[in-house]
Each structure stands twice: as structure tokens, then as C-alpha cells.
Amino acid sequence: MRVRNNVFYSLFLILADLFVLAIAFLVAYVLRVQLDHRPLVEQIAAEDYILTFLSIAPLWIITLAALGLYDRNIRNKRASETIKLFIGSFIGILLIIGYEFLSGQHVFPARLVAVYAFIASFVLLVVSRFVIHTVRGILFRNGVGAHRLLIIGANNTAHDIVKELSHTTNSGYHISALAGPKKFIPSNLDIAHYNSIERALAVIKSLHITAIIQTDLYGDDSKNQAILRAAQTHHIDYNFIPGKSEFYSGKNTVDLFLGYPMISVSQTALIGWGEIVKQVFDLVITVPLLIILSPILLILVILQKIFNPGPALYKSARLSRYSEKFTLYKFRSMNPKYGKRDAAIEFRAMGREDLAREYELHRKVKNDPRITGFGKFLRNTSLDELPQFFNVLKGDLSLVGPRPILPQEMKLTRGRGALLHSVKSGVTGLWQVSGRSDLSFEQRIELESYYAQNWSFWLDIKILFKTIWVVIKKDGAK
């Protein structure tokens, strides 16, 4: 699938959006003007109403485009897409209201038409996108329009990509060949295998390869150049994924220094205005949330005293930004005699070597015998995490960020602690919503380091919405 196919898909989305927006405005007009017999603010003919909409519609589409709703990978970001469609629908209505104000010309026959148009626009855009993405997914599963992929690499990144893509059929990628260790190929995957890069590049045309993903940067630069040149020669997509997280950049700026182009790399993109916006957002959400949750917090404290005698809160020393210590608050879920030492030490004292090893690998265990009956309820519902909003209010935590680690876990980060702590730790984060409960501690740090380096406001919003879904499904921390 060439790049132009992605362009055609984006054009199709634009046409579909224009169509459903027009339908939404017709529905709004019919509901208020033809089915509702109350007096109107202004008598506006249906033809004039639709013509005015069509004249403003291009600005609406430009707004949706500015929000990234026609990017080639938007289909893989459903939660983010839904949020952006909501914002785009709202801004679109504001554009029309602004046009009314500036031109002095009435567009909406009644105020409710604007409300109906906003609701219908958002709902129909979401439904339309869902249908289009679903149909495209079905086509991908049947091999229509999907990239025929050549993966080049001998590291864990190549292995993970092969493994993940072998388990999904609607990603838009079909693995056709691998230039790397044969052991990376699952038994259920029938693909071509090549031990040498040269042999793999020679069959690009015969295998109808349309994309290359390279995960190894070879010491012999001629190999790297040969791969890139092959992609350019056959006019196919070329993608390079660094095998080590150290290659991921936080925020890069290019400037001239003594006549030379100089690239400055920051640890994280969360600097400048981004940091200020994030702090303001934390407070705007946390203050009203604590007011709303205060009755629930009070009830939980009382229930703690009844069903889990002892201190209501569990206080633990953790590390946050710049590896500074702070006291983390949670509702106590364990017997009061536990939680004072490292969990592995306490498990061994209990004679549970199996749990100690499990904890040392994942820094958590599935069935922790230290947890009380009421504590299990708190954890399963994630209610034990609620007091952390006070940490956000104090400035110790952010709503979203890497999970705050214990001081003794710093040595396990393998030199990535400084990167991890270039941003504030969070109540929730990328690890908690990743959907992969079998991650080792090292893999968790890798994931959270990615967040630190690639922060964006939209990523925070997406994680917050996914957190709500995780809590509803009771997939919170156990």
C-alpha cells in the first residue's frame, strides 16, 4: 500500500465527514422547525439554511484536520479520535455562531437547532468513523489494502513486532518476510525468512513488499544505506524503530551555532508552556473532584475503621520528579503489621519464596496474602488510590505520569531513573492502561520512559479516559 492510498483514505474521511455533518444539520432543522411547532426566532428556508452550512463547512473540515483527525494512524487511536471529534463538533458550531455574529445574518431558526446540530454532528461523526474503520479492518483481515511488510532486525524490538502483528489481523500490516533470527517467527506464521539483508532486499519486488521496518542500526553503514536505498528505489515506505529507548527523543530543537546546524535534545517534551498547562489542568480537575468525592472518602474512612481496624491511610515514601522523596497516601489495604519493609522481605518472612520471586520480577503479586478482605475490595475497585488526589493538590503528583517508585527500586531502573523522573509521577499512567498485566518491572520502566520523552496533552487525556475504562472493568492494580 503506497502512501497515496493513505491520502485516498483521508480524502474519503473528509467526504464522509462532510456528508454526515450535512445530515446532522438537516436532522437538527427537521427536529426543531418541522416537528416542533413552537415559535421560531427567525423564519429561515431549508435551502438557505443548508447553503449557509455548505459555505462554512470547509472551515469546519479545516478545524477537524488541525485536530489531526485525518492523520494516517488516527484509526489506531479510537479514544483520542472520539475526544477530538467532540472538540471539533463544538468548535464547528462555534464557527457558525461566530459567522452569525459577524455577518448579522441568522443561520439557526432557533437556539435549539444549534444544540441539536452539535449533538447530531458529534454522534454521527463517531458512528461514521466507527463504521468506516470497521470496514477497513475487515478489508485488512482479508488482505485488501494492507501493507506487505519486510521486518529487518535481530533485537527484541523486531521480535515484539513480529509477535504482536502475528496476533492481529486488522492492524493494516501483513508480515511477508523477516530478515533476522528464524526463532522470532511464531509456528502459526507462514512468512519468508532470510539470514542476510542482501537476500531480503533482492525479493522486495517479487514478494510485493510495500513497507520496511528496520529495528537494528548496523555498525556497517553500507547496510543501513542499502536498506534505505532499496525502499527509495521501489518507492515503498521505510520506517526505523530504535531498538533502545535511549534513542527516543523528548523534544528536539534545531538552531544555528557558529554557522552549524545544532540539534538540542531535551529529556522530555514536558517543558515550557506544556508544563504550565499540565499543572493548571491538574488543579482544575482535582479541586472539584475532591469536593465531589469528599462524602465517599468520609464513608471509606468509617468503613476502614469497622472492617479493617487500624490506620485508615497507608503512607509510603516514594520518589517523584528529580527523584525527590514524598509521602504517598493510599487507603490501607493490608494488615497493619505489613507494608513497613520491602514486600519481598515480608514474603520470605512468611515462608512464601514463590511470592517473593514474583514480586521481584513484576514488583507486584496477583494474590497477596497480606491484603485484608476489605482491602481486597478497595484494590479491586481502585478506591484505595483516591487519597492520592491530595498528593496532586500538594504538588507531589500529577494526574498522569509514571508510577511513583519506592526508593529501593531506583537501582532496578538500570540508569533510566533520571529520565523517568524528568516529569512528575502520576496517579495513573501509560503502564496502568497498557492492558498488559504481565509486564516485568524493566518493561514497565521502558513504557513509562517513553511517556516521559513523548508527553503530549492529548496523551494525558487519552490515558485519563482509558483509566476510567480500566477501573470500570476492574482491571486496576491488584
N, C-alpha and C positions, 0 to 999 in steps of 0.2 A: 504493500500500500504506500504509494508515494505521498509526499507532503501535500500535494494538491488535493488528494482525497480528503484530508483533514479540513482543507479550505472549503470543499464542497459541503462537508458535514456542517461546518459553521454557517455557511450560506443557507443551508436547509433549516438550521435552527432559527436563523433570522426571519426567514419566510414564515416558519411555523409560529414564531412569537408574534409577528405582525398579524397573522390570521387570528390567533386566539385573543389577542388584545382587541381586535375589531369585534369579535364575537362577544367579548366581555362588555364592551361599550354598548352593543346592541341589547344584550341581556339587561343591563342597568337601565337603559332607556325604556324597554318594554315593561319592566317591573314597576317603575315609578310613574311613567307617563300613560301607559295604556292599561295597566292592570290596577293601578292605584288612582282613584277618582278624586282625590283631594286637590285643591287648587295648586297651580304651579307658580313658581316665582317668575318665570318667563316662558312664553309660548315659542318653542323652537321646533322647527320642522325636522323630521328624522334625517332628511337628506343633508340639511345644513349641519346638523349635529355630527354626522359621520364624516362629512367633508372637512370639518374643522379638526376632528380627531386625526384624519389621514394626513393633514398638513403638519401636525405636531408629532405624529408617530415617529418620524426619523430621529427626532431629538430623544425620544424615549428609547429607541434602539441603541443610539449612541451611549446613553446612560447605562444600559444593560451591558454594552461592550466594555465600557470603562470599569465596570464591576468585575470584569473577567468572565462573563457568562458565555462567551463564545470561544474561550481558550480550548485548545485541542484535548486537554485532560480533564475538562470540567465534569465529564461523565463519571469520573472516578471519585468525585468529591461531593457526594449527594447532600450531606448535611450543610456544607459550605454553600452549595448551589441553592438550596432552599432558603437559607438566610439571605443570600444576595438577591434572590427573586423577590423576597418580601420587601427588602430595601428598594430595589428597582421599581417595584409596583408603587410604593409610597412616593418615591421621587417623581415618577411619571405623572401621578395625579397632581403633585405639587406644581409640575411644569405647566399643566393645563390650567390650574387655578392662577398661576402667575401670569399666563397668557391672558386670562380673563381680566386680571387687574390692570395689566399694562395696556391692553388694547381697548378696554372699556366695553368689550363685546361679550355677551353672555354665551357660554358654551353649554353649561348644565342647566336644564329646565328647572331643576330643584336641587337643593343641597343633598338630598338622599341619593340622587343619581351619582354624585361623586363618591359617596360611601359604597354604594353597590358596585360601581366601576372598580374601585380599589379592591374590594373583596373578590369579585369575579376575576379580575386580572391576575391576582396572586394565585387563586385556586386553579384557574385554567392553565396558567403558565407551569405550575408544579405538575399538574396532571399530564399536560402535553409533553413536558420534558421526561416524565416517568415513562410514558408510552414510547417515545422516540428512543430513549436509552435502552428500554427493554427489547424493542425490536432489533436495535443494533446488536445487543447482546446475543439474541437468538441467531442473528446472521453470523456473528463471530464464532458461536458454538458450532456452526455448520461450515466454518472455514471461509465464509464470504467476507471480504474486506479486511481480514486480519493481517497484521504484519507476519511475514515469514522470517523468522529470527535466527541469526547466527550469533551464538554466545562465545566469546573468546575470553578465557581466564582459567587460572588454576587455583584461585584462592577461595575462601569461604563465601565471599560475595557471589561469585559465579555459582557455587553450589546452592546457595539460598535461592537465587533467581530461578535456577532450573527446578528446584524442589517446589517453590511456590507456584510457578507457571504450570507445572505438571498437574497441579491440583485444581486449577481453574480453567474454565473454557470460554469465559466471556471477557477476558482482560483486553482483547484486541491484539494479543500476541500468540503466535503459534511457533513453538521451537522446532526449527527444521534441522539445525546442526549445532554441534558443540566442538570447539577446539580447546580441549582441556582433558583432565583425567576422566576415563571412562566410568569410574566408580561414581561419578556425580550423576549419571543417568539412572533414574528410577527404572525398575524392571518393567513397569507398565508403559514406559515411554519409548516409542519407536522412532528414533531420530538418527541422523548420520553422525558419526563420530570421527574426528581427525586428531592425530597426535601432533601434527605440525600445522602452524599457521598458514604456511605457503599452500598446503594441500586444501585447506579450508577455503582460502581466498580464491582458489582456482575453480571452485564449483559454485560460486555465487550465482552465475547466470543459469547453470543447469538446474539448480535447486530452487530457482526463482526467489532468492533471498531478497527481502525488501528493507531489512534493518539489521544493523550490527550493534551489539552491546559488548563493549570491552571493559574488563574489570582489572586487568593487570597492566601496569605501566612498565614495559620491559626496559632492562638496562641497555640493551642494544636498540638504539633509537631508530635504526633502519626498519625494525619490525613494526614499531609504532607508526612510522611514516607509511609503511606498506599497507597497513590496515586502513588508515585514513585515506590513502590514495585509491585503494580498491573501492571504498564507499563512494568517493567522488567520481571515479570512473564509471561506475554503474548507476550513479545518480540515486543512491539509496540513503536512508537515514543512518547516521553514525552517532552513537552515544557512548560516553565514557563515564563509568561509575568508579570513583576511587575505592579501593579495597580497604583503606584505613580511614577512620573518621578524622584523623588529623588533617586530611586533605580538604575536608569540608570547610568552607569559609563562612565566617559570621557576617561581616559586612565589608565589602571591598570598595575602595575609592581610588580613582586614578587621577594623578596630578603630574605636573611637570616639576622636576627637581634638577636644577642646574642643566636644563635642556634635555634631561632624560625622562621618559615616562616612568613614573614610580607608582607602584600598587601598594596601598596601605591596607592591611588586613586587621580588622577588629575581631576580638574574641566572639562577640555577639552582635546581632543586629539591634539588640535592645539598648540603644543609646540615644541620647538627644531627646527629641520630641516623643519618640516611641516610649521611652521610659516614663515621661511625664504623663502621657495618655494612659499608660497601664496603671500608674498609681492612682490617678483620678478615677479610672474605671473601677478599680478595686474598692475604693471608698464609696462610690455611688451605688455599687451593688451591695456591699457588705453592711452599711449602716441600716438601710431599710430592711434588709434580710434579717439582721439580728433583732430588730423591733418586732418583725412578724413572727420570728421563731422563739421569742422570749417565753411565751406560755409553754411551748413544747420543751424548752430547756429546763424550765422550772419543774414540769411534770417528770422529766427524766431524772432530775436530781432526787426527787421524792421516791421514785421507783428504785433508784440505786440504793437508797437508804433501807428500803424494805427488802428487796430481793438480792442485793449484793452489798451487805454491810461493810463499812469501811469508807475511806475517802471516795467522794463522788468522782473526782478528777484524777487522771493519771498524768503526772508531769515528767517529762523526759528531756534530757539535754540533747539537742540536735544542732546540726550545722546548716547555715543558710548562706546568703551572699557573702563573698570574700571569706568563706569558711568561718564566719563568726558564730559563736555559740548563742543559743537562745533556748528558752524553756517552751517546749511544745505541750499544748493542752489537748487532752482527749478524755472522753468518759472512760473510766476504768472498766476494763472487760475481764481482767484476770483476778485471781485470788490475790489479796493484798500482800501476801508473803513473796509473790513473784514480781518480776519486772525490775528488780533492783540491780541485776547483773546481766551480762550478755546472755541471750537466750540459749546459746549452745552450752554454756557452762551450767545453766539451770537444768537443761535436759539431761546432761551427763550426770548431774547430781541426783536426778530422778531415775537413773539407770536406763535412759532412753537414748542410746547411742544412735539409733536409726533416725530419730528426730533431730539430733544434733547435726548429723551429716546433711540431712535435708535442709536444715536452716542455713548451714554454712554454704550450701550450693545456691539456694534461692533467696536467702535472708527472710524466709517465711516458711511456715509449715501448714499443711491442709487441716490437720486435726490436732490442734494444740491443747494438751490436757490441762494447761494452766488456766484456760478460759472457763469462767463460770457459766451456768445456764443462761442467766440474764445477759452476761457478757457476750454470749454467742448470738443472742438476739440483736444486741447493739451492733455487732460486727456484720452480721448478715444483712442488716438494713442500712449499714454505714452511718447509723446515728451516733456512733462513738466519735465520728470525725467532726461533729458540729462545733465543739468548743474551739476548733482551730480558726473559726471566723474571728475570735478575739485576737488570735495571733496576727490575722490580717489587719485588724483595726489598730493593733500596736505597731505595725510595720515590720514584724518579724517575717511574715509570709506574704505571698501574693496569692490570688485566687488560683492562678495557673502557673506551674513551674515544675522543676524537678522535685522528686520526693525528698524531703529533708532526711539526711542520713545521720546515723549515730556517729559520734567522734571516732569510735574504734573501727568503723567501716571505711574511714578515709584511706587506710592503707590498701584496701581492696580495689580502689578506683584505678590503680595502675597508672598513676601520673595524670589522670584526667580530672582530678578533683578541682583544680584551679579553673578549668573550663566549665565544669559542672556548676561551680559557684560564682561564675561571672554574672549570673542572674539570681534573683531571689528564688528560694524554694517555694513550692506551691501546695495548696490544699489538694488539688488534683493536678494531673499532668498527662503527658503523652503515654507514659508507661501504664498508668491505670486504665486508659481507654484503648490500649493497643489490641485487646482481645486475645492476647497470647499469654496465658497464665503459666506456661512452662518456661518462661524466660529465666535464664540464670542471672545472677547479680551483675555479672560483667555485661551481658546483653542489655540489661536494664540501663546500665550506665551509658552504654553506647547510644541507646534510644534517647535518653534524656540529654546527652551531649549534643545530639542532633537538634533537639528543641532549642538549647541554649544558643546554638550557632545560626539557627534558621527561624528565629522567632518572627512572628507577624501577628498583628491584631486579629486577623481573620483566623489564624491557627488557634489563638486563645478562645475565640468564640466557638469554633468547631469543637474544641476539647470540652468546653463547658456544656454544650448541648449533648455531646456523647456521654459525658459524665452522668447527666440526668438519666439517659437511657440505660447506662450500666447499672445505676442504682435501682431503677425500676425493675430491671431484670434480675436484681440481687446478685450481680457479678462483682460487687465491691470487694475490697480487701477482706480476706478471711483470716 
